[in-house]
Amino acid sequence: MWDLKNKTVVISGATNGIGKAAAIELSKEYPKLIFTYRNESLAKGLLGEIKDSSPDTQVHSVYCDFSNQDSIKKCTEEINGLCESIDVLVNNAGVVNTSYHETSDGIENTFAVNHLGYFLFTNLLLHKLKGENETRIINVSSAAHSFVKEMQWGDINFKNNFKQGLRCYGQSKLANLLFTRYLAIKLSTENITVNAIHPGGVNTSLGSQNKVWYSKPLRLILRPFFRSPLKGAESIIYLATKQDDGVTGEYFVDSKIHKSSSYSKNLEEAHKLWSLSEEMVGQTFDL
């Protein structure tokens, strides 16, 4: 097992669901833990739980609204000031939407949070992961990437074809895999591994703002089929703590390498996504 003691672990969106489960479990290994939040009350609750279970763990919370690029920039500036280096970066913040709406940056919310949030957050912290020691990036994707066969380049926002958002969500999770594979290649000369995971169907608050999918009766019916957040977080915990084996650019399900769609491995499309992402965040990243 990789020793996390005194290493720095950063987790986005850690105040509920699998992010919270991963934060609590990883805190037991005594790293310096930094997590992002949107809800201050939930953040205080998580800080209290970690202090109770792992009182010797250093833990910091940083506000971040992943639908707002300025908020991501401010958050990463604060994180950069809190640590000299980052050993594990977990991109977990996410959203599910059943109605169309755009962010203040003019981008459909699902794509903005689930993909561009990962893209910008990672690139603005990447210099903290570079160095002589091994470091790790873990991206939370989903089997929902198979909801779409390819990226909808002509209408990336799904503005003209949103419907209930299933395909839009699937596209954002496909983007996570394209980003993972491409970043792994761009960092192949660095001592950084980049892998993605599917947490499985998890009973979390993700999408709880959507009455169509997540009404109380529906949640009660589906609850027996959901995994617990801790079970969903197992692949994150595995990738954060496993011995170094050099595996990078892979997709994990139940802590094992799993097959993803053939399109998710298309490097030409991954390069196209990278270029579009740079355009949409207004920054170029030379790795």
Secondary structure, DSSP 8 states (H G I E B T S, - for coil): ----TT-EEEESS-SSHHHHHHHHHHHTT--EEEEEES-HHHHHHHHHHHHHH-TTSEEEEEE--TT-HHHHHHHHHHHHHH-S--SEEEE------SS--B-TTSSBHHHIIIIIHHHHHHHHHGGGT-SSS-EEEEEE--GGGGG-SS--GGGTT-TTS-TTSHHHHHHHHHHHHHHHHHHHHHTTTTTEEEEEEE--SB-SSTTTT-TTTS-HHHHHHHGGGSB-HHHHTHHHHHHHHS------S-EEETTEE----GGGG-HHHHHHHHHHHHHHHT-----
